[in-house]
Amino acid sequence: MITTFRRGSDQQCPGEEVFMFSLANLLHGFEWKLPHDVTKEELNMEEIFGLSTPRKFPLQAVAEPRLAPHLYTA
């Protein structure tokens, strides 16, 4: 969860709410797949030791619209 580092408050920061809503729309609005030449078994989940423990090899994903193309035009 994204946090605002405020103590003793149960309220969300307005920017946090906008960020979470935008991320949810992005994730829900697309079908997420691996590139055509990668299988689930080939994913490398190695990490680099450090402060934030990033992945050794970046994850690549292909986003395909979930709905029909004519629904995205104004």
N, C-alpha and C positions, 0 to 999 in steps of 0.2 A: 504494500500500500504506500502511496505517496503521502508524505507527512510534511506539515508546516513547522514542526519543532516547537509548537507552543505548548506550554504546560498548563494543566488545570482548566482547559477549555474544551468543550465538546463540539464547538462550532467549527464548520469547515470554512476555509478561506475561499472567497468567490472564485479566484483564479484556479484553485484546485478543483472546484466543481466543474468549471468549464473544461479543464484539461481532461478530467475523467470522462465527461460526457463525449468529448471529441474523440478520445481514444476508443470508447465503446462503440461509437458510430463507425469509426474506421474498421475496427475488427469485425463488426457485424455486417457491414456493407459489402464485404468481399469474401470470396472463397480463397483461402490461403493454401498454396501448394508448394512443393519443392520444385526446383528447376527440373526440366525434362531429363537431364542426365544424372540425377542424384536420387538414390533410394534411401529409405529410412535407415537401413542397415549401414549405409555409408556415411551417415552424419558423424562428424567428429565433435564430441562434447568435451574435449580437453580444455582446461582453463589455464590462464597465466596467473601465477601468484602475484598478488599486489593488493593495494588498498580496496579496490572494488571487484576483484576477481573476474576480469573480462574473459570472454571466450578466446581461445588461441586462434581459431579460424572463424571469421564472421558467418553468421547464419544468413543464407540467401533464401528469400521466399518470393513466389510469384503471386501477385494479387489479381484475381479475375473478378469482374463485377458480378454480384449475385443476381441482379435483376436484368431484364431485357434492356438492350441499349436505348430503345426509344423512350424509356422511362427516365433517363438521365438528362434529356434535353428540355429546355425551358419552353 
